[in-house]
Amino acid sequence: MGDDAKVLVGRTAEFGALTGALDRAAAGSAGIVLVSGDAGVGKTTLVRALTRTARERGCTVLVGQCAELGESMPYLPLADALWSAAGSSAGAAGDALAAALEARPVLRRLLPDGDGGAVPAGELGQQQLFGAVLGLLGELGRRAPVVLVLEDLHWADTSTRHLLTFLSRVLQRERVCLVGTYRSDDLPRRHPLRPLVAELLRLPDVRGIELAPFGAGETAEYLAALSGDGAPPAAELVERVHRRSEGNPFYAGELYSAARTGEELPAGLADLLLARVERLSADASHVVRAASVAGRRVDDELVRRASGLDEAAVGEALREIVSHQLLVPDDAGYTFRHALLREAVYADLLPGERTRLHAAFAALLADSGTAAELAHHSLAAHDLPAAFAASVQAAREAERMGAPDEAHDHYDRALSLWDAVPDPERAAGTDRVRMELAAVRTSGRSGDPRRAISRLRRLIAAETDVRMGVSLREHLAYYLSDIDQDDEAAEICREAIAMLPADPPTRERAAALATYARTLLIRERRPDIAGIAEEAIAAGRASGAPDAEASAMVTLAIHRESRDADPSVVGLFARARDLAIEAGEYQIGLRAAFHHARSLFDRGDLAGAAAAAAEILDFTRANGLGWSSYGTTLRCLQYLIHYTAGDWAEASRLAADFPVRVARPGEAQVSAYALFTEVAKGEDTVAERLRWLEPLWEGDAYITFVARSLAAEHALWRGDTAAGLAEIAAVLAVVEPRDPQVIRTAATTLWARADLAARARAAGDAGAAEAAAEAAGDLVERARTAASTTPDGRPRAWLGLEGHAWLARAEAEAARARGANDPGLWRKSLDAFSYGFTYEVARSRWRLAEALAERGDRDEAAAEWRTALDEAESLGAAPLVRALRDLGARARLGGQARPAGGGAGLTAREREVLALVAAGRNNKEIAAALFISPKTASVHVSNILAKLEVTSRTQAATKAHTEGLLD
């Protein structure tokens, strides 16, 4: 390793793992490495060796550090990395970074004086920022591999931990090497990083490296390197240092340095580190103590002013401090040589001294620092009014940065100080209730609706203003609905609506009406949803509440669609989309956009649906929302549209972004969709994808439906009927009886039951055939129930063209199970899928050709068979192609017989019969398989026995195998 070998004593394997991740990133496969170890064990040294190597290779290197006040500083290491790189990068690399940041205004919120534009309403602010970071890394990676280092993650803020999780899951083909470091000895049992690390290490592209303490030999080698001349220290000294340091490189270095000066070695590490400070002059000691309050990274001007010394004295003090290796220069000032040094110095401050220094820094940061820093120092200085005002400002800054967790914490701190400061309303610029609502808002956006509900209940109990009371109740109902407490949510909405008259229209009542309609829609509890939604639309329009208006429009359109298939809903979805997006209500806008594309798809307008999905996905990507919840759902829909239309090349291109290996339900839904084409094409990735999805089936009914339904089809294509039925049974166990998803599931199960019934009838097993037919009857009734109407004749759910097509398929399969394989029913299935579902058209045509062949209509069967084979081959649907070729061979639909292959002069048909004899089939089963009569099958068997000169079917099978007659 050249020069690195002197520094990275005993770390050859670990350094190799890091450079290996860098190599993979350079080759186009992102890698994530988490480096752990005790404080002082050499994590930073190891990572610096990596970044040095990366820079030598021309990589873009971004390095950011967390700090002890990180919980209140959102995205601190990311902001640190971007700010440092923007300030130090030059040439093409600097231009590339500047251009990438310029193209993503949201990231400028992280930089000093950054604006970044408006934050999307709702829960999308954080998702937008995450998308921007992913886009930035991807763009930089196209120029050169990127190394992003996030150090000291044990101090990371919540939003940074969420960002780490996001990047670890979605980075795939980006040329990015992401490295995180953390202290393993600084993670108590309830530390939030502990479960996160355990979760991330289960991901396929995440590797953990744990740095162990040195062995005795490594300590000796390390001390020799520190000596400067390479001479090995005395064995006695090495043994003493190794024993005292317990193999910790930083501690060993400090002990060795003290020993070389002849000092008595202190009992503890803190005493050892403070011994360095005690050797400083008074001014230098004062400066380093002030620096410990500033944090690990030190701005020399701030320290000078906080220390109260003049510029010359501070300059001299800093030179002395650097010479004693307490601080080291960096691009932005100075940093402590190790965090342990800062911690030891800070812990040694007297309480009054600590308070005075924090107060000094608070005063200096009042005009130039971040609000989170100011709040931190003000609290430590016991300046509650300043801490209160800074906490309010920090909360608003965190919201602007898309960091709801930190925003909530700042609001919560400010509210805890509300009664302890004079005139809090003037300092906050708002009243207490509105600040409480801000805390509610950020709590909900951070994914903790229960905390929001608890706070809202307390506020409602104390609120006397009517309009505010309505708003509070509307918020409460919204969050109750989010946790499936729909009955209470509806009751709260009714209470809120009754509190205000309809005239004049108000924003509060419009919002309550919109939330009420949305809540009722979830369970279809009331027939008058349309009236409530229409009233919400009118009230929202009249009062200037576009969010309520657009939300109610979406609800109204979904309700109308489910009740009477009103085609006007397509336009209603589109108007709601445009209204919400123009108002900056992206969450509502994406919901409307999804339903707009979906409604076109359900009506068979595949080209229109594809265009609508592509348009809104362009919007999500442009705004960093591609990985938001609706962004991923829209990607699934776009894939499904192309799969349905038979554009499998485009579907496969989209599926390439759906990772096989996933660890969470959200990603699993995306991954499961790729199974549609993979199963239909019979690809090798099916088994691997199902293996990775299996652990998540228990906790998500929709993933179970998609993945296990397709697993069943995969098994049926391979002839494993028992496995297919087991998969389907698991699906039916989690799907509600009246859920339209039952229809497709039933159709797949009926395929299996019909196959079992056909085989049983061919084998003469009337009992098994009857049992299969009876099970098929129950299944088709389940499908009919899911598609049934209400007592007033309306459909219970919107099925769309596909839902009705699957019902037709289920009816045809049920008839096949009963032994009445009806071409008429298969023609209905074929016609129902003919709106554009290419693959299902081919599958229906396959069964239609089979049914026609069974009826003896060979010419028509051959025509349907040829068309189906052309369709299947065009799609690349290998399992269907095999099934069609098998049908063509057995029913002689292809126009050509198989060539006779010698072997005792057997004809092509006799060789087909012999293959079935060897498989243990009786004459009736052979007749059913080859679409001939049992008598004809018996004649063929007799001829085969005579030609092979054997007397039994068993002997014929043996001779067929030994002489290769079945090749």
Secondary structure, DSSP 8 states (H G I E B T S, - for coil): -TTHHHHSTT-HHHHHHHHHHHHHHHTT--EEEEEEE-TTSSHHHHHHHHHHHHHHTT-EEEEEE--TTGGGSTTHHHHHHHHHHHHH--HHHHHHHHHHHHT-GGGGGGSTT-------STTHHHHHHHHHHHHHHHHHHHHS-EEEEEE-GGG--HHHHHHHHHHHHH-SSS-EEEEEEEEGGG--TT-THHHHHHHHTTSTTEEEEE-----HHHHHHHHHHHTSS-----HHHHHHHHHHHTT-HHHHHHHHHHHHTT----SSHHHHHHHHHHTS-HHHHHHHHHHHHH-SEE-HHHHHHHHT--HHHHHHHHHHHHHTTSEEEETTEEEESSHHHHHHHHHTS-HHHHHHHHHHHHHHHTTTS-HHHHHHHHHHTT-HHHHHHHHHHHHHHHHHTT-HHHHHHHHHHHHHHGGGSSSHHHHHTS-HHHHHHHHHHHHHHTT-HHHHHHHHHHHHHH---HHHHHHHHHHHHHHHHHTT-HHHHHHHHHHHHHTS-SSS--HHHHHHHHHHHHHHHHHT--TTHHHHHHHHHHHHHHHT-HHHHHHHHHHHHHHHHHHH--TTHHHHHHHHHHHHHHTT-HHHHHHHHHHHHHHHHHTT-HHHHHHHHHHHHHHHHHTT-TTSHHHHHHHHHHHHHHHHHT-HHHHHHHHTTS-SS--SHHHHHHHHHTHHHHHHHT-THHHHHHHHHGGGTTT-HHHIIIIIHHHHHHHHHTT-HHHHHHHHHHHHHHS-TT-THHHHHHHHHHHHHHHHHHHHHHTT-HHHHHHHHHHHHHHHHHHHHHT-B-TTS-BSS--HHHHHHHHHHHHHHHHHHTT---HHHHHHHHHHHTTT-HHHHHHHHHHHHHHHHHTT-HHHHHHHHHHHHHHHHHHT-HHHHHHHHHHHHHHT-SSS------TTT--HHHHHHHHHHHTT--HHHHHHHHT--HHHHHHHHHHHHHHHT-SSHHHHHHHHHHTTTT-
